[in-house]
Amino acid sequence: MIDIIRSVVITCIVSAAVSWFLTNFNIYFWSGFAFITVLQFIGWFAFSYYTKSQVETAALEFQQSLVSEISKNEIMLPCTFCDHPNIVPISVDRDNDFVCEECDKINSVYMEIQAVAQTQPVDTTKGIEVK
């Protein structure tokens, strides 16, 4: 609430100062005050729209590049019919099917994503003390 009051006070001070200056050019104070106040609001809305569109554009570009990088993964999978190994491109944004290089049959790839506990590797260069 205090931020809104502060913004309104700053807007009124700027409008009053510019309006007082415009009285030197035979422009009435209140008409100049109203014009400058409206001009400040229009400027603020234009600035907000511009910055919001810039942020949305940057977020969309980042999301597209992220999907592009994620979709570049490949894995070697055996054919479910003949067990021949195939290098299959994996993408998270579409279905993953591949045709076997050996038997020309269509295979589907199903992925499961799960969380696992993180472990610390054992240092095998040190000897193990037995007590």
N, C-alpha and C positions, 0 to 999 in steps of 0.2 A: 504494500500500500504506500509506503514511504517513497518507493521508487517512482510510482506513478505521479505522486504529488511533486517530486523533484523534477520530473520530466516536464510536467505542465508549467511549473514555475520557470524553468529554463526557456521553454518555448515562448512564454509570455514576455520574458525579459528581452529575448532576441527580437521578437516582433515589435516591442515597444521601442527598442533602440533604433531599429531600422525605420520604423514609422516616424519617429522624431526627426531622423535624418531626412526623410522624404518630405517633411513639412517645409524644408528649405526650397523645394521645387513646386510649391503650391499644391501639394497633395494632402488631402485631409488626413488627420492622424488616425481616425477610426477606420477609414477605408484602407489606408496603408497597413494598419494593424491586422485587419481581417485578411487582406491579400497575402501578407507575409506569413501569417499563421497557416493559411491554406497551403501556401507554397511549401512551408516546412513539412506539413503532413504528406503532401504529394511526394516530396523529395525522400522522406523516410520510407514511404511505401515502395517507391522505385528502388531505393537502396536495399531494402529487405528482400524484395522480389529477386533482384540481381544476385545477391549473396546466396539466397536459398537455391536458386537455379544452378549456381556454380557448385555448391556443395552436392546437390543431387546429381549433377553431371559427373563430378569426380567420383562419387560413390558408385554410379552405374559403370563407369570405366573400370574402376577397381574390381567390381564384381565380375565384369566380363573377362578381365585379365585373369582373375582367380579361377574362374570356370575353365578358361582356356588352359591354364597351367595344370590344373587337376586332371583335365581330360587327356593329357599327354602320357599317362602311365601305360606301361605294357607289362604283360606277365606271360610266362610260358605255362600252358595248360595242356594236359593230354586230352585227346579226343575221347569222348565217352563211348564211341563205337569200336574204334580200332586201336586206341591207346597211343596214337602217334602224337608226339609233342608239337604244339603250334604256338607261335608268338602272337598273342592276342592284345590289341589295343583296348584298354579299359577306360570307360568314361562314366562319370557319376551322373551326367545329365541326360542319359538315354539308355535304352536297353542294350545289353552287350551280348550280341550273337556273333558267331564266327563259323565259317565253312572250313572243314578239315582239309588240309593240303593233300592228305593221302587218299581218303575215301570220299571226299566231296559231300559229306553229310553235314547238316546244320546242327550246331551245338549252341546252347545258351549258357551264359555265365551268371551265376547267382552269387552275390557278395553278402557277407555278414560283417557288420561293424560292431565291435564290442570294446568295453573298457577293460584294461588289465592292470594288475599291480606293477608298479615300477620297482625293479630290483637293482642292487648294486653288484657289479662284477667282483668275483673273487680274485685277489692278487695271487697268481700261481707262482710268481718269481720268489716269493718268500717261503721259507720252510714252515712246515706245520709242527708246532710244538705239542708233544703228547705228554701229559702229566700223569 
